[in-house]
Amino acid sequence: MGELLIVGRKPMVVAGEAIEAELKLTWRIGYIEEVAVAEKTFKDYTSKGWLAVGEKSGKMTQIFNFDPTFDRIILGPMAVGG
């Protein structure tokens, strides 16, 4: 099962810190409707400039396309310096 976490209120997340999502979607491979909802949500946010990080087998990397084989995808707004 995969999960999509959308975060955005907390200004900073420290490495190793638990991430609390404001919205959490889950999907199961083979359940087309669940995957479609997660993919649409992913595209909606990334098209607005949100960043996506995918986690698979404990390794995290920035991603640009939805892949339902990820264990977890975290979406967050782009940080702007001041």
WOFEN-V671157 format. One record per residue. PSI is psi in whole degrees, 0 to 359 (none if undefined). BURIAL is + if it has 9 or more other C-alpha atoms within 8 Angstrom, else -. Layout:
psi=[PSI | PSI]
burial=[BURIAL | BURIAL]
//
This chain:
psi=[140 | 161 | 146 | 120 | 132 | 119 | 156 | 343 | 324 | 126 | 337 | 141 | 128 | 143 | 133 | 351 | 143 | 138 | 125 | 125 | 148 | 334 | 136 | 123 | 146 | 155 | 158 | 134 | 134 | 346 | 91 | 318 | 318 | 315 | 320 | 319 | 316 | 318 | 319 | 317 | 316 | 310 | 321 | 315 | 316 | 332 | 343 | 10 | 4 | 149 | 147 | 135 | 127 | 145 | 128 | 126 | 37 | 357 | 134 | 143 | 150 | 138 | 156 | 349 | 145 | 135 | 109 | 353 | 353 | 145 | 322 | 142 | 129 | 128 | 135 | 154 | 152 | 134 | 137 | 128 | 163 | none]
burial=[- | + | + | + | + | + | + | - | - | - | - | - | - | - | - | - | - | - | - | - | - | - | - | + | - | + | + | + | + | - | - | - | - | + | + | - | - | + | + | - | - | + | + | - | + | + | - | - | - | + | + | + | + | + | + | + | - | - | - | - | - | - | + | - | - | - | - | + | - | + | + | + | + | + | + | + | + | - | - | - | - | -]
//
